[in-house]
Structures are given as C-alpha cells and as structure tokens.
Amino acid sequence: MNLDLTEEQKLFAEQVRRFAREHLASGALKRAHDPGFPFDVAQLMAKQGLMGISLPQEDGGQGGTLMDAVIAIEQIAAECPRSADVVQFGNFGPIRTFAEYGTQAQKKRWLGDLLSGRMVMSLGMTEPDAGSAVTDLKTSARPDGSHYVINGGKVFSTFSAEAQIFLIYLRFAPGLGGIGSVLIERGTPGFSIGKPSAFMSGEEWSELHFEDCRIPAENVLLGPGGFKKQMAGFNVERLGNTARSLACGRYAFNAAREYASAREQFGRPLCEFQGLQWKFADMAIKLEGAQLLLYRAASSADRGLPSAYETAVAKAACNQAGFEVASEAVQIMGALGYSCETLVEYCMRRTRGWMIAGGSIEMLKNRIAEHVFDRRFDQRKRSAQAAE
Ligand SMILES: Cc1cc2nc3c(=O)[nH]c(=O)nc-3n(C[C@H](O)[C@H](O)[C@H](O)COP(=O)(O)OP(=O)(O)OC[C@H]3O[C@@H](n4cnc5c(N)ncnc54)[C@H](O)[C@@H]3O)c2cc1C
C-alpha cells in the first residue's frame, strides 16, 4: 500500500503551487474579504487548465482524476484560501453533476462559458422546510406542452447573487421517485432573485422564487427518478468541501507555526512553551489523519463516483479537523489571529460553514452509523400506528 503521491501528482502539485504563488498569493487577503465570485481568478485558472480537471476532454475538460482536482484545491488554498472556491466551482460543484448527466445540447450551451470562467452556476437544493430532509422539497415542475411550469423557492444557494444558470432540484411527482432537476437561466420570466444575504464566511446567497416560471423541456437535467444519480454527483461536491476544509485548516496551521517560531514572550519564542507545543501536536494528528481519509475517498472515486460511506467519513473528519485546527491557530496567534489582518480568522469562519453545508456533520454521522450497523435508520417520525 503506497500512501505517497505519485511522481506525476507531485509534479502537478508543484506546478499548481508555482502558479498560485505567482498569481494569487499577493491578493489573498483582499480576495477573502470580497463577497463577489472572483471571475478574474476563474479566467486565469481556465487558461492554466485548472477548470474541469476531471471532466473528459471532449467536454472541454482536462481528462484528469478527482485526486488531481483535490491536489489543485490543496495547492491553491495554501497560497490563497478564497481562490480554492474557484477550483471547487470548476471541478466539484454543480458543474460536475451537470457535465455527468447533461445532454450534448445543454453542455454545448453552457459548459464552455462555465469552464472558461465567464459564467458561474448555482445549486438550488435547500428550501425553507427542506434542509437536511432534502427529499421534503416542494418546488414543483408541471408539464405544459413542450414546457414545464415551475413553482416554489430555494434558500442558501452559494453564488446565487451572481449566477447566470441554476441547477434546481425539484419534484415532477410526489415521493422520492418524483424528484429530479432542471436548469433555469437568470432572467427567465417568473424567476426572481431576492437581495443578497451573507453567511458568516462573507459569501452571499439570495432567495430564489419561482412563480409560474416556464422553461422548455430541453432544460430538464434529470427527470423523475433522478435523485439517486444526483446524490452520487453530489458526493463529488462533498469531496471538494472536504478538501477545502482540510486545506484551510492547514493554511491556519502553517500561519500559526510561523508565528509561534518568530513571536517571543517572556524572552522566548512561543514554540518553546509546552502548552503550545502540545496544541501543535494535536493539530498535526488531526490534519494527518483526516488527510489520509480524504485521499482514500478521492483515489477510490477515480474508479467511478465516490463511495457515499468513504465520502461521509472523510468529510466528517476533515470538517472537524479543519475547523478545530483553524480555531486553535486563532488562539495561538492571540489578538492578531482574531484580527482581519491575517487569513487565520477567515479560515476559522470558512471551515465552520462546511460543518453544515453539503451534508452536516450530524447527517454524515447518521450515514456512517448505517454502515456500522449495516442497516438503514429512517430519520422520519413514525406514525403512531407504525410505531406500535
Ligand atoms: C456555507 C453554506 C453554503 C451552502 N450552499 C448551499 C447551496 O449552494 N445550495 C443549497 O441548496 N444549499 C446550500 N446550503 C444549505 C445547506 O445545504 C443546508 O444548510 C443543510 O442541508 C442543512 O439544512 P438546514 O440549514 O436547513 O438545517 P436543518 O436541516 O434544519 O438542521 C438543523 C440542525 O439539526 C441537525 N439535524 C437535522 N436532522 C438531523 C438528524 N436526522 N439527525 C441528527 N441531526 C439532525 C443538523 O445537522 C443541524 O445541525 C449551504 C449552507 C451553508 C452553511
């Protein structure tokens, strides 16, 4: 069993790091505090071959592996944590589900603009009454000749303030088997977008409202029965969140390590105090363990879409490690760590969100427990009769 990157992967990592150092490092702090999607970075990355890394070349991708895309997140985040969101968008986000299941006509229409960094896509899954219980979603598509009429609404969609195209989960019919997805363009009559609200990370999202919004049937991505396929695609998105959590934790760890080596109190560098050394040891254990789980999930995913179990284990471990390490890094750096003059507080805020987004830690643990006991645990309230 070889736990090392291959020579090719090491070379790729070095190339990406060089690119990040040259083009992204100097603007990293400013970028972290800008809520807008960094289209300039996306266009630069497109030229560098960092968009669509694992998409087939015939779709405009690079024909690489998911592991390559994970390496790209790690190397970009090491210089500019915010720019790792662009790697996420171009490789792991809804773009991946879209590229996997979209028709040739759909891909021809939108994929080129998405991969070149000219356009961003937003995923509308969550609704006010359907968060973790996503299959409770109510947004509906009713057939009307060659069109569908969409009614309902979405909340918390990342990039919704700027996206031109939205991948919307909805139902064509009642029940799990009635769920599918469609593509809806900004500006479609009957589709309105509320004013932006901010997450703790500074990223913005807007409410999406659909009132008798007519879309052509060609915009259906996955028809009724598509939910399982969508969730398989969504496991790729989860891996991106997993990789960014760990990468932000590592960024904060490295910043705190440098600080503790240089900063002196009581006439000694901070790193000479055992109380801090043990913090670093604990942080290193968390990062190293989570790293292996991430690489396991990503490298077995290269033989197909990632396994739900391996992804759940990796995401829960990296979400926890990323946040706990970033939070300890803030503590180690004192008031400076808590200040917006460094990216450490940003990494702490950013990693906090991934403990909720893309499958909360609790929902992931539910999934892991099902694997442990090799049975399904229905989370739904049982009717009084069924419970008897
Ligand atoms: C940074 C960020 C980005 C996001 N981006 C998007 C996006 O692009 N598109 C999109 O559609 N949505 C997005 N979301 C929304 C995200 O998918 C939801 O927040 C998530 O599914 C949880 O739903 P909820 O917030 O409604 O919490 P709820 O489902 O109401 O859960 C509240 C709490 O209860 C816990 N809980 C719920 N059910 C159970 C259970 N059965 N067992 C144990 N604990 C449980 C949850 O873990 C959580 O801690 C984003 C969220 C965040 C924070």
Ligand as a Chemical Component Dictionary entry (heavy atoms), coordinates in Angstrom:
data_LIG
# 
_chem_comp.id                   LIG 
_chem_comp.type                 NON-POLYMER 
_chem_comp.pdbx_formal_charge   0 
_chem_comp.three_letter_code    LIG 
# 
loop_
_chem_comp_atom.comp_id 
_chem_comp_atom.atom_id 
_chem_comp_atom.alt_atom_id 
_chem_comp_atom.type_symbol 
_chem_comp_atom.charge 
_chem_comp_atom.model_Cartn_x 
_chem_comp_atom.model_Cartn_y 
_chem_comp_atom.model_Cartn_z 
_chem_comp_atom.pdbx_ordinal 
LIG C1  C1  C 0 -21.845 27.847 3.722  1  
LIG C2  C2  C 0 -23.092 27.188 3.211  2  
LIG C3  C3  C 0 -23.272 27.038 1.839  3  
LIG C4  C4  C 0 -24.441 26.444 1.356  4  
LIG N1  N1  N 0 -24.627 26.344 -0.004 5  
LIG C5  C5  C 0 -25.773 25.794 -0.477 6  
LIG C6  C6  C 0 -26.008 25.713 -1.889 7  
LIG O1  O1  O 0 -25.184 26.130 -2.703 8  
LIG N2  N2  N 0 -27.175 25.179 -2.333 9  
LIG C7  C7  C 0 -28.135 24.710 -1.456 10 
LIG O2  O2  O 0 -29.160 24.215 -1.921 11 
LIG N3  N3  N 0 -27.940 24.781 -0.099 12 
LIG C8  C8  C 0 -26.793 25.309 0.402  13 
LIG N4  N4  N 0 -26.578 25.384 1.751  14 
LIG C9  C9  C 0 -27.611 24.886 2.668  15 
LIG C10 C10 C 0 -27.240 23.541 3.265  16 
LIG O3  O3  O 0 -27.369 22.517 2.304  17 
LIG C11 C11 C 0 -28.154 23.306 4.494  18 
LIG O4  O4  O 0 -27.787 24.296 5.441  19 
LIG C12 C12 C 0 -28.032 21.915 5.068  20 
LIG O5  O5  O 0 -28.600 20.953 4.226  21 
LIG C13 C13 C 0 -28.718 21.830 6.442  22 
LIG O6  O6  O 0 -30.031 22.291 6.362  23 
LIG P1  P1  P 0 -30.549 23.419 7.366  24 
LIG O7  O7  O 0 -29.583 24.527 7.408  25 
LIG O8  O8  O 0 -31.945 23.727 6.989  26 
LIG O9  O9  O 0 -30.509 22.745 8.798  27 
LIG P2  P2  P 0 -31.570 21.694 9.393  28 
LIG O10 O10 O 0 -31.780 20.577 8.456  29 
LIG O11 O11 O 0 -32.754 22.431 9.899  30 
LIG O12 O12 O 0 -30.740 21.117 10.637 31 
LIG C14 C14 C 0 -30.504 21.878 11.815 32 
LIG C15 C15 C 0 -29.571 21.074 12.720 33 
LIG O13 O13 O 0 -30.193 19.820 13.047 34 
LIG C16 C16 C 0 -29.352 18.747 12.655 35 
LIG N5  N5  N 0 -30.173 17.639 12.165 36 
LIG C17 C17 C 0 -31.185 17.678 11.252 37 
LIG N6  N6  N 0 -31.678 16.460 11.045 38 
LIG C18 C18 C 0 -30.971 15.601 11.834 39 
LIG C19 C19 C 0 -30.987 14.202 12.071 40 
LIG N7  N7  N 0 -31.842 13.401 11.428 41 
LIG N8  N8  N 0 -30.085 13.665 12.933 42 
LIG C20 C20 C 0 -29.208 14.467 13.608 43 
LIG N9  N9  N 0 -29.140 15.809 13.422 44 
LIG C21 C21 C 0 -30.006 16.355 12.548 45 
LIG C22 C22 C 0 -28.468 19.300 11.536 46 
LIG O14 O14 O 0 -27.261 18.589 11.408 47 
LIG C23 C23 C 0 -28.241 20.733 12.033 48 
LIG O15 O15 O 0 -27.208 20.753 12.972 49 
LIG C24 C24 C 0 -25.425 25.976 2.264  50 
LIG C25 C25 C 0 -25.217 26.113 3.651  51 
LIG C26 C26 C 0 -24.067 26.712 4.130  52 
LIG C27 C27 C 0 -23.867 26.843 5.601  53 
# 
loop_
_chem_comp_bond.comp_id 
_chem_comp_bond.atom_id_1 
_chem_comp_bond.atom_id_2 
_chem_comp_bond.value_order 
_chem_comp_bond.pdbx_ordinal 
LIG C1  C2  SING 1  
LIG C2  C3  SING 2  
LIG C2  C26 DOUB 3  
LIG C3  C4  DOUB 4  
LIG C4  N1  SING 5  
LIG C4  C24 SING 6  
LIG N1  C5  DOUB 7  
LIG C5  C6  SING 8  
LIG C5  C8  SING 9  
LIG C6  O1  DOUB 10 
LIG C6  N2  SING 11 
LIG N2  C7  SING 12 
LIG C7  O2  DOUB 13 
LIG C7  N3  SING 14 
LIG N3  C8  DOUB 15 
LIG C8  N4  SING 16 
LIG N4  C9  SING 17 
LIG N4  C24 SING 18 
LIG C9  C10 SING 19 
LIG C10 O3  SING 20 
LIG C10 C11 SING 21 
LIG C11 O4  SING 22 
LIG C11 C12 SING 23 
LIG C12 O5  SING 24 
LIG C12 C13 SING 25 
LIG C13 O6  SING 26 
LIG O6  P1  SING 27 
LIG P1  O7  DOUB 28 
LIG P1  O8  SING 29 
LIG P1  O9  SING 30 
LIG O9  P2  SING 31 
LIG P2  O10 DOUB 32 
LIG P2  O11 SING 33 
LIG P2  O12 SING 34 
LIG O12 C14 SING 35 
LIG C14 C15 SING 36 
LIG C15 O13 SING 37 
LIG C15 C23 SING 38 
LIG O13 C16 SING 39 
LIG C16 N5  SING 40 
LIG C16 C22 SING 41 
LIG N5  C17 SING 42 
LIG N5  C21 SING 43 
LIG C17 N6  DOUB 44 
LIG N6  C18 SING 45 
LIG C18 C19 SING 46 
LIG C18 C21 DOUB 47 
LIG C19 N7  SING 48 
LIG C19 N8  DOUB 49 
LIG N8  C20 SING 50 
LIG C20 N9  DOUB 51 
LIG N9  C21 SING 52 
LIG C22 O14 SING 53 
LIG C22 C23 SING 54 
LIG C23 O15 SING 55 
LIG C24 C25 DOUB 56 
LIG C25 C26 SING 57 
LIG C26 C27 SING 58 
# 
